[in-house]
């Protein structure tokens, strides 16, 4: 028995010693389990540790403990008005971690007195973020009301009057540095993106610049270096390491539109298309004796990943290889640099019916009303996550 007590005492002493450097030894500090080391799926780790001590058990369920974690793990939701301080952060985090994307059936959506589908668009918020798997760290996030987004702004400025919701959603708080100050990786590191692509237009050759190296890697054919090396590695690493999350918020209800599992698909087709049209063809013209004469003809291409449901397409742009300094700098450096600019192009085919033809509408307003109703039907089909709001004192 003495040996058992001694081992228990040593265990608790070790726990105290482990937490002491982080200001966790004192029970007066309610944030001593602030989950800095926990990552998004921390519950099993805390559960095993909490079994050794009642104080740890209480802390593992405390809203004071889980609120900072919620804000770091879901900054796109924490930025929504009145969402920064949930009444039960532990329950909210658990529900979000177990959330699944919505399915659809023929459930009728609720309506207001005027017959409009609920929730109304002015009450609906789209919250998106791009996170690094296994860290709970969002490299980019943003939130906006659907009523404040031009849902009929078509691709390339073309008017999109009668079908689909297509809009661009730029994200905030982007972190793309290779060496982040707090030690967490940036987007380039996670997706294995070289800082520059060196070009030799006269020989139709390119090479990838290495991090921290003065000289580029070996020059080769663009299709081999970029098409079959950079883009395929980028697609594989981006899908393996990045978590693309989309949420719809209405009042205190939250619906997840995210595929959290790794579907195993790393198809670089879309990324290859941009590379071929915007980089390879201008480089071929340059090689044939037709160098670019203005910025619009410079070789460039965006890095794109698509995540699809049967009724939506989320096209994430994770930066681009271009040269924002213009033609003169390109001619001098003979390189195309990576620039981080994360954005989401969200296309929703709410009105598309797989069993019949696409409906037609008299005008954009009618199409918009039908598409909004389809979204409301999808939300009505699935039970939302309820944000635990604090009760106001009487």
MARZASE-369346 format. One record per residue (C-alpha): residue number from 0; residue in one letter; chain; z, y, x. Coordinates in nm, 2 decimals. Layout:
<atoms>
ATOM|k|r|c|zz|yy|xx
ATOM|NUM|a|A|Z|Y|X
...
</atoms>
This chain:
<atoms>
ATOM|k|r|c|zz|yy|xx
ATOM|0|x|A|0.00|0.00|0.00
ATOM|1|x|A|0.08|0.24|0.28
ATOM|2|x|A|-0.25|0.17|0.44
ATOM|3|x|A|-0.43|0.24|0.11
ATOM|4|x|A|-0.24|0.56|0.06
ATOM|5|x|A|-0.32|0.66|0.42
ATOM|6|x|A|-0.69|0.59|0.37
ATOM|7|x|A|-0.69|0.79|0.04
ATOM|8|x|A|-0.51|1.08|0.22
ATOM|9|x|A|-0.77|1.07|0.49
ATOM|10|x|A|-1.05|1.07|0.24
ATOM|11|x|A|-0.91|1.38|0.06
ATOM|12|x|A|-0.86|1.54|0.39
ATOM|13|x|A|-1.21|1.47|0.49
ATOM|14|x|A|-1.34|1.62|0.16
ATOM|15|x|A|-1.12|1.93|0.22
ATOM|16|x|A|-1.26|1.96|0.57
ATOM|17|x|A|-1.62|1.92|0.45
ATOM|18|x|A|-1.59|2.20|0.20
ATOM|19|x|A|-1.38|2.43|0.42
ATOM|20|x|A|-1.67|2.59|0.62
ATOM|21|x|A|-1.82|2.70|0.28
ATOM|22|x|A|-1.50|2.85|0.15
ATOM|23|x|A|-1.44|2.55|-0.07
ATOM|24|x|A|-1.10|2.43|0.05
ATOM|25|x|A|-0.90|2.67|-0.18
ATOM|26|x|A|-0.87|2.58|-0.55
ATOM|27|x|A|-0.85|2.95|-0.61
ATOM|28|x|A|-1.23|2.98|-0.54
ATOM|29|x|A|-1.39|2.85|-0.86
ATOM|30|x|A|-1.73|2.86|-0.69
ATOM|31|x|A|-1.65|2.60|-0.42
ATOM|32|x|A|-1.90|2.37|-0.58
ATOM|33|x|A|-2.17|2.63|-0.60
ATOM|34|x|A|-2.43|2.34|-0.54
ATOM|35|x|A|-2.59|2.51|-0.24
ATOM|36|x|A|-2.64|2.16|-0.09
ATOM|37|x|A|-2.70|1.98|-0.42
ATOM|38|x|A|-3.07|2.03|-0.51
ATOM|39|x|A|-3.19|1.98|-0.87
ATOM|40|x|A|-3.07|1.63|-0.93
ATOM|41|x|A|-2.72|1.67|-0.81
ATOM|42|x|A|-2.52|1.50|-1.09
ATOM|43|x|A|-2.49|1.15|-0.94
ATOM|44|x|A|-2.37|1.30|-0.61
ATOM|45|x|A|-2.11|1.52|-0.77
ATOM|46|x|A|-2.00|1.23|-1.00
ATOM|47|x|A|-1.92|1.00|-0.70
ATOM|48|x|A|-1.73|1.28|-0.53
ATOM|49|x|A|-1.55|1.40|-0.84
ATOM|50|x|A|-1.40|1.05|-0.89
ATOM|51|x|A|-1.17|1.12|-0.59
ATOM|52|x|A|-1.01|1.43|-0.73
ATOM|53|x|A|-0.92|1.58|-1.07
ATOM|54|x|A|-1.00|1.92|-0.94
ATOM|55|x|A|-1.35|1.82|-0.83
ATOM|56|x|A|-1.40|1.65|-1.17
ATOM|57|x|A|-1.31|1.97|-1.35
ATOM|58|x|A|-1.53|2.17|-1.12
ATOM|59|x|A|-1.82|1.94|-1.18
ATOM|60|x|A|-1.82|2.03|-1.55
ATOM|61|x|A|-1.73|2.40|-1.51
ATOM|62|x|A|-1.97|2.66|-1.64
ATOM|63|x|A|-1.86|2.88|-1.35
ATOM|64|x|A|-2.00|2.61|-1.12
ATOM|65|x|A|-2.32|2.54|-1.30
ATOM|66|x|A|-2.43|2.90|-1.39
ATOM|67|x|A|-2.54|3.00|-1.04
ATOM|68|x|A|-2.72|2.67|-1.01
ATOM|69|x|A|-2.90|2.73|-1.34
ATOM|70|x|A|-3.01|3.07|-1.22
ATOM|71|x|A|-3.15|2.93|-0.89
ATOM|72|x|A|-3.31|2.63|-1.04
ATOM|73|x|A|-3.47|2.80|-1.34
ATOM|74|x|A|-3.52|3.17|-1.25
ATOM|75|x|A|-3.80|3.20|-1.50
ATOM|76|x|A|-3.56|3.12|-1.78
ATOM|77|x|A|-3.26|3.31|-1.63
ATOM|78|x|A|-3.49|3.62|-1.63
ATOM|79|x|A|-3.53|3.60|-2.01
ATOM|80|x|A|-3.32|3.86|-2.18
ATOM|81|x|A|-2.96|3.74|-2.25
ATOM|82|x|A|-3.03|3.40|-2.08
ATOM|83|x|A|-2.85|3.47|-1.75
ATOM|84|x|A|-2.50|3.36|-1.87
ATOM|85|x|A|-2.51|3.04|-2.08
ATOM|86|x|A|-2.18|2.94|-2.25
ATOM|87|x|A|-2.22|2.58|-2.14
ATOM|88|x|A|-2.43|2.58|-1.82
ATOM|89|x|A|-2.36|2.22|-1.75
ATOM|90|x|A|-2.50|2.10|-2.08
ATOM|91|x|A|-2.80|2.33|-2.05
ATOM|92|x|A|-2.89|2.21|-1.70
ATOM|93|x|A|-2.85|1.84|-1.81
ATOM|94|x|A|-3.08|1.90|-2.11
ATOM|95|x|A|-3.35|2.08|-1.90
ATOM|96|x|A|-3.34|1.81|-1.63
ATOM|97|x|A|-3.41|1.55|-1.91
ATOM|98|x|A|-3.66|1.75|-2.10
ATOM|99|x|A|-4.01|1.61|-2.17
ATOM|100|x|A|-4.34|1.77|-2.26
ATOM|101|x|A|-4.40|1.80|-2.64
ATOM|102|x|A|-4.62|1.56|-2.83
ATOM|103|x|A|-4.80|1.64|-3.15
ATOM|104|x|A|-4.83|1.50|-3.50
ATOM|105|x|A|-4.90|1.64|-3.84
ATOM|106|x|A|-4.56|1.80|-3.89
ATOM|107|x|A|-4.60|2.12|-4.08
ATOM|108|x|A|-4.46|2.43|-3.91
ATOM|109|x|A|-4.21|2.66|-4.08
ATOM|110|x|A|-4.34|2.98|-4.24
ATOM|111|x|A|-4.19|3.32|-4.32
ATOM|112|x|A|-4.21|3.49|-4.66
ATOM|113|x|A|-4.56|3.62|-4.58
ATOM|114|x|A|-4.69|3.27|-4.51
ATOM|115|x|A|-4.71|3.33|-4.13
ATOM|116|x|A|-4.64|3.03|-3.90
ATOM|117|x|A|-4.30|3.05|-3.72
ATOM|118|x|A|-4.20|3.14|-3.46
ATOM|119|x|A|-4.40|3.46|-3.46
ATOM|120|x|A|-4.59|3.54|-3.14
ATOM|121|x|A|-4.39|3.85|-3.09
ATOM|122|x|A|-4.08|3.63|-3.06
ATOM|123|x|A|-4.24|3.38|-2.82
ATOM|124|x|A|-4.20|3.40|-2.44
ATOM|125|x|A|-4.39|3.21|-2.19
ATOM|126|x|A|-4.18|3.13|-1.88
ATOM|127|x|A|-4.35|2.97|-1.58
ATOM|128|x|A|-4.24|2.88|-1.22
ATOM|129|x|A|-4.36|2.69|-0.92
ATOM|130|x|A|-4.08|2.50|-0.74
ATOM|131|x|A|-4.05|2.28|-0.43
ATOM|132|x|A|-3.95|1.93|-0.54
ATOM|133|x|A|-3.61|1.81|-0.41
ATOM|134|x|A|-3.48|2.15|-0.34
ATOM|135|x|A|-3.46|2.33|-0.68
ATOM|136|x|A|-3.61|2.63|-0.51
ATOM|137|x|A|-3.87|2.83|-0.70
ATOM|138|x|A|-4.13|3.00|-0.47
ATOM|139|x|A|-4.28|3.19|-0.76
ATOM|140|x|A|-4.18|3.26|-1.12
ATOM|141|x|A|-4.24|3.49|-1.41
ATOM|142|x|A|-4.19|3.54|-1.79
ATOM|143|x|A|-4.37|3.74|-2.05
ATOM|144|x|A|-4.40|3.77|-2.43
ATOM|145|x|A|-4.72|3.62|-2.57
ATOM|146|x|A|-4.76|3.94|-2.78
ATOM|147|x|A|-4.79|4.14|-2.46
ATOM|148|x|A|-5.06|3.92|-2.31
ATOM|149|x|A|-5.43|3.96|-2.39
ATOM|150|x|A|-5.50|3.62|-2.52
ATOM|151|x|A|-5.87|3.69|-2.56
ATOM|152|x|A|-5.95|3.81|-2.21
ATOM|153|x|A|-6.21|3.55|-2.11
ATOM|154|x|A|-6.29|3.43|-1.76
ATOM|155|x|A|-6.46|3.68|-1.53
ATOM|156|x|A|-6.41|3.96|-1.78
ATOM|157|x|A|-6.61|3.79|-2.05
ATOM|158|x|A|-6.49|3.83|-2.41
ATOM|159|x|A|-6.34|3.52|-2.56
ATOM|160|x|A|-6.35|3.59|-2.93
ATOM|161|x|A|-6.35|3.27|-3.13
ATOM|162|x|A|-6.19|2.99|-2.94
ATOM|163|x|A|-5.92|2.91|-2.69
ATOM|164|x|A|-5.64|3.12|-2.54
ATOM|165|x|A|-5.73|3.20|-2.19
ATOM|166|x|A|-5.53|3.45|-1.98
ATOM|167|x|A|-5.41|3.50|-1.63
ATOM|168|x|A|-5.04|3.50|-1.56
ATOM|169|x|A|-4.94|3.64|-1.23
ATOM|170|x|A|-4.59|3.54|-1.11
ATOM|171|x|A|-4.32|3.74|-0.94
ATOM|172|x|A|-4.09|3.69|-0.65
ATOM|173|x|A|-4.34|3.50|-0.44
ATOM|174|x|A|-4.22|3.34|-0.12
ATOM|175|x|A|-4.50|3.23|0.12
ATOM|176|x|A|-4.36|3.29|0.47
ATOM|177|x|A|-4.39|3.01|0.71
ATOM|178|x|A|-4.04|3.07|0.84
ATOM|179|x|A|-3.82|3.17|0.56
ATOM|180|x|A|-3.50|3.35|0.66
ATOM|181|x|A|-3.26|3.11|0.49
ATOM|182|x|A|-3.43|2.81|0.64
ATOM|183|x|A|-3.61|2.69|0.32
ATOM|184|x|A|-3.99|2.63|0.36
ATOM|185|x|A|-4.25|2.86|0.22
ATOM|186|x|A|-4.55|2.76|0.02
ATOM|187|x|A|-4.78|2.72|0.33
ATOM|188|x|A|-4.55|2.48|0.49
ATOM|189|x|A|-4.50|2.27|0.18
ATOM|190|x|A|-4.88|2.24|0.11
ATOM|191|x|A|-4.97|2.21|0.48
ATOM|192|x|A|-5.19|2.52|0.49
ATOM|193|x|A|-5.31|2.66|0.83
ATOM|194|x|A|-5.28|3.03|0.87
ATOM|195|x|A|-5.65|3.09|0.95
ATOM|196|x|A|-5.99|2.92|0.95
ATOM|197|x|A|-6.19|3.01|1.26
ATOM|198|x|A|-6.57|3.02|1.20
ATOM|199|x|A|-6.88|3.00|1.43
ATOM|200|x|A|-7.16|3.10|1.19
ATOM|201|x|A|-7.43|3.07|1.45
ATOM|202|x|A|-7.35|2.70|1.50
ATOM|203|x|A|-7.23|2.64|1.14
ATOM|204|x|A|-6.89|2.52|1.26
ATOM|205|x|A|-6.53|2.59|1.16
ATOM|206|x|A|-6.18|2.50|1.29
ATOM|207|x|A|-5.83|2.52|1.16
ATOM|208|x|A|-5.58|2.75|1.33
ATOM|209|x|A|-5.26|2.57|1.42
ATOM|210|x|A|-4.92|2.73|1.36
ATOM|211|x|A|-4.78|2.89|1.68
ATOM|212|x|A|-5.09|2.79|1.89
ATOM|213|x|A|-5.32|3.04|2.05
ATOM|214|x|A|-5.62|2.81|2.02
ATOM|215|x|A|-5.77|2.66|1.71
ATOM|216|x|A|-5.81|2.29|1.66
ATOM|217|x|A|-6.15|2.12|1.74
ATOM|218|x|A|-6.45|2.28|1.57
ATOM|219|x|A|-6.65|2.07|1.33
ATOM|220|x|A|-6.87|2.06|1.03
ATOM|221|x|A|-6.72|2.26|0.74
ATOM|222|x|A|-6.75|1.96|0.50
ATOM|223|x|A|-6.54|1.75|0.74
ATOM|224|x|A|-6.29|2.01|0.85
ATOM|225|x|A|-6.24|2.18|0.51
ATOM|226|x|A|-6.38|1.95|0.25
ATOM|227|x|A|-6.24|1.62|0.37
ATOM|228|x|A|-5.94|1.74|0.57
ATOM|229|x|A|-5.78|2.06|0.46
ATOM|230|x|A|-5.85|2.04|0.08
ATOM|231|x|A|-5.76|1.67|0.04
ATOM|232|x|A|-5.44|1.71|0.24
ATOM|233|x|A|-5.36|2.03|0.04
ATOM|234|x|A|-5.41|1.85|-0.30
ATOM|235|x|A|-5.20|1.55|-0.19
ATOM|236|x|A|-4.92|1.76|-0.04
ATOM|237|x|A|-4.92|2.01|-0.33
ATOM|238|x|A|-4.89|1.74|-0.59
ATOM|239|x|A|-4.63|1.56|-0.40
ATOM|240|x|A|-4.41|1.85|-0.31
ATOM|241|x|A|-4.46|2.11|-0.58
ATOM|242|x|A|-4.33|2.12|-0.94
ATOM|243|x|A|-4.54|2.31|-1.19
ATOM|244|x|A|-4.32|2.42|-1.48
ATOM|245|x|A|-4.41|2.59|-1.81
ATOM|246|x|A|-4.16|2.67|-2.09
ATOM|247|x|A|-4.20|2.83|-2.43
ATOM|248|x|A|-3.89|3.03|-2.55
ATOM|249|x|A|-3.83|3.16|-2.90
ATOM|250|x|A|-3.49|3.30|-2.98
ATOM|251|x|A|-3.24|3.05|-2.84
ATOM|252|x|A|-3.49|2.76|-2.84
ATOM|253|x|A|-3.66|2.63|-2.53
ATOM|254|x|A|-3.96|2.38|-2.52
ATOM|255|x|A|-4.08|2.23|-2.19
ATOM|256|x|A|-4.46|2.21|-2.14
ATOM|257|x|A|-4.42|2.05|-1.79
ATOM|258|x|A|-4.52|1.72|-1.65
ATOM|259|x|A|-4.23|1.65|-1.41
ATOM|260|x|A|-4.34|1.31|-1.29
ATOM|261|x|A|-4.59|1.26|-1.01
ATOM|262|x|A|-4.90|1.13|-1.18
ATOM|263|x|A|-5.05|1.00|-0.86
ATOM|264|x|A|-5.37|1.20|-0.91
ATOM|265|x|A|-5.48|1.42|-0.62
ATOM|266|x|A|-5.84|1.49|-0.73
ATOM|267|x|A|-5.97|1.78|-0.52
ATOM|268|x|A|-6.28|1.83|-0.73
ATOM|269|x|A|-6.19|2.18|-0.86
ATOM|270|x|A|-6.09|2.30|-0.51
ATOM|271|x|A|-6.41|2.15|-0.36
ATOM|272|x|A|-6.62|2.35|-0.61
ATOM|273|x|A|-6.47|2.68|-0.51
ATOM|274|x|A|-6.51|2.60|-0.15
ATOM|275|x|A|-6.88|2.50|-0.19
ATOM|276|x|A|-6.97|2.80|-0.40
ATOM|277|x|A|-6.78|3.08|-0.23
ATOM|278|x|A|-6.74|2.96|0.13
ATOM|279|x|A|-7.00|2.71|0.23
ATOM|280|x|A|-7.30|2.88|0.08
ATOM|281|x|A|-7.23|3.22|0.23
ATOM|282|x|A|-7.17|3.06|0.57
ATOM|283|x|A|-7.50|2.87|0.54
ATOM|284|x|A|-7.68|3.20|0.47
ATOM|285|x|A|-7.51|3.35|0.77
ATOM|286|x|A|-7.61|3.06|0.98
ATOM|287|x|A|-7.97|3.10|0.86
ATOM|288|x|A|-7.98|3.46|0.98
ATOM|289|x|A|-7.86|3.64|0.68
ATOM|290|x|A|-7.51|3.78|0.77
ATOM|291|x|A|-7.29|3.94|0.51
ATOM|292|x|A|-7.35|4.31|0.46
ATOM|293|x|A|-7.06|4.39|0.24
ATOM|294|x|A|-6.73|4.24|0.14
ATOM|295|x|A|-6.85|4.06|-0.17
ATOM|296|x|A|-7.06|3.83|0.05
ATOM|297|x|A|-6.78|3.72|0.29
ATOM|298|x|A|-6.69|3.35|0.29
ATOM|299|x|A|-6.37|3.28|0.09
ATOM|300|x|A|-6.23|3.03|-0.15
ATOM|301|x|A|-5.91|2.99|-0.36
ATOM|302|x|A|-5.67|2.69|-0.36
ATOM|303|x|A|-5.65|2.56|-0.71
ATOM|304|x|A|-5.47|2.27|-0.88
ATOM|305|x|A|-5.50|2.18|-1.25
ATOM|306|x|A|-5.25|2.03|-1.48
ATOM|307|x|A|-5.38|1.92|-1.81
ATOM|308|x|A|-5.26|1.80|-2.15
ATOM|309|x|A|-5.50|1.71|-2.43
ATOM|310|x|A|-5.47|2.06|-2.57
ATOM|311|x|A|-5.39|2.28|-2.27
ATOM|312|x|A|-5.51|2.33|-1.92
ATOM|313|x|A|-5.29|2.50|-1.66
ATOM|314|x|A|-5.49|2.61|-1.36
ATOM|315|x|A|-5.26|2.71|-1.08
ATOM|316|x|A|-5.39|2.93|-0.80
ATOM|317|x|A|-5.18|2.88|-0.49
ATOM|318|x|A|-5.33|3.14|-0.27
ATOM|319|x|A|-5.68|3.18|-0.11
ATOM|320|x|A|-5.86|3.19|0.22
ATOM|321|x|A|-6.02|3.53|0.24
ATOM|322|x|A|-6.02|3.85|0.44
ATOM|323|x|A|-5.87|4.14|0.26
ATOM|324|x|A|-5.93|4.37|0.56
ATOM|325|x|A|-6.30|4.36|0.49
ATOM|326|x|A|-6.63|4.31|0.67
ATOM|327|x|A|-6.55|4.48|1.00
ATOM|328|x|A|-6.23|4.28|1.06
ATOM|329|x|A|-6.41|3.96|0.97
ATOM|330|x|A|-6.69|4.02|1.22
ATOM|331|x|A|-6.44|4.10|1.49
ATOM|332|x|A|-6.20|3.81|1.43
ATOM|333|x|A|-6.45|3.55|1.31
ATOM|334|x|A|-6.18|3.40|1.10
ATOM|335|x|A|-6.07|3.36|0.74
ATOM|336|x|A|-5.70|3.41|0.68
ATOM|337|x|A|-5.47|3.26|0.42
ATOM|338|x|A|-5.32|3.50|0.17
ATOM|339|x|A|-5.06|3.39|-0.08
ATOM|340|x|A|-5.11|3.50|-0.44
ATOM|341|x|A|-4.97|3.25|-0.69
ATOM|342|x|A|-5.11|3.29|-1.04
ATOM|343|x|A|-5.15|3.07|-1.35
ATOM|344|x|A|-5.47|3.07|-1.56
ATOM|345|x|A|-5.35|2.92|-1.89
ATOM|346|x|A|-5.61|2.79|-2.13
ATOM|347|x|A|-5.50|2.64|-2.46
ATOM|348|x|A|-5.73|2.46|-2.70
ATOM|349|x|A|-5.49|2.47|-2.99
ATOM|350|x|A|-5.77|2.45|-3.25
ATOM|351|x|A|-5.96|2.16|-3.08
ATOM|352|x|A|-5.97|1.85|-3.28
ATOM|353|x|A|-6.07|1.53|-3.11
ATOM|354|x|A|-6.17|1.36|-3.44
ATOM|355|x|A|-6.40|1.64|-3.56
ATOM|356|x|A|-6.61|1.94|-3.46
ATOM|357|x|A|-6.45|2.25|-3.33
ATOM|358|x|A|-6.36|2.49|-3.62
ATOM|359|x|A|-6.55|2.81|-3.65
ATOM|360|x|A|-6.39|3.14|-3.75
ATOM|361|x|A|-6.52|3.47|-3.90
ATOM|362|x|A|-6.36|3.68|-3.63
ATOM|363|x|A|-6.12|3.68|-3.34
ATOM|364|x|A|-5.82|3.76|-3.56
ATOM|365|x|A|-5.88|3.44|-3.77
ATOM|366|x|A|-5.92|3.23|-3.46
ATOM|367|x|A|-5.60|3.38|-3.31
ATOM|368|x|A|-5.40|3.31|-3.63
ATOM|369|x|A|-5.53|2.95|-3.63
ATOM|370|x|A|-5.45|2.89|-3.27
ATOM|371|x|A|-5.10|3.04|-3.31
ATOM|372|x|A|-5.04|2.80|-3.60
ATOM|373|x|A|-5.14|2.51|-3.39
ATOM|374|x|A|-4.89|2.60|-3.12
ATOM|375|x|A|-4.62|2.64|-3.39
ATOM|376|x|A|-4.71|2.29|-3.52
ATOM|377|x|A|-4.66|2.15|-3.17
ATOM|378|x|A|-4.32|2.32|-3.13
ATOM|379|x|A|-4.22|2.20|-3.48
ATOM|380|x|A|-4.30|1.84|-3.38
ATOM|381|x|A|-4.05|1.84|-3.10
ATOM|382|x|A|-3.68|1.92|-3.09
ATOM|383|x|A|-3.61|2.22|-2.86
ATOM|384|x|A|-3.33|2.27|-2.61
ATOM|385|x|A|-3.08|2.51|-2.76
ATOM|386|x|A|-2.96|2.78|-2.52
ATOM|387|x|A|-2.58|2.78|-2.55
ATOM|388|x|A|-2.50|3.14|-2.63
ATOM|389|x|A|-2.15|3.29|-2.60
ATOM|390|x|A|-1.98|3.37|-2.93
ATOM|391|x|A|-1.92|3.73|-2.99
ATOM|392|x|A|-1.56|3.83|-3.06
ATOM|393|x|A|-1.50|3.93|-3.42
</atoms>
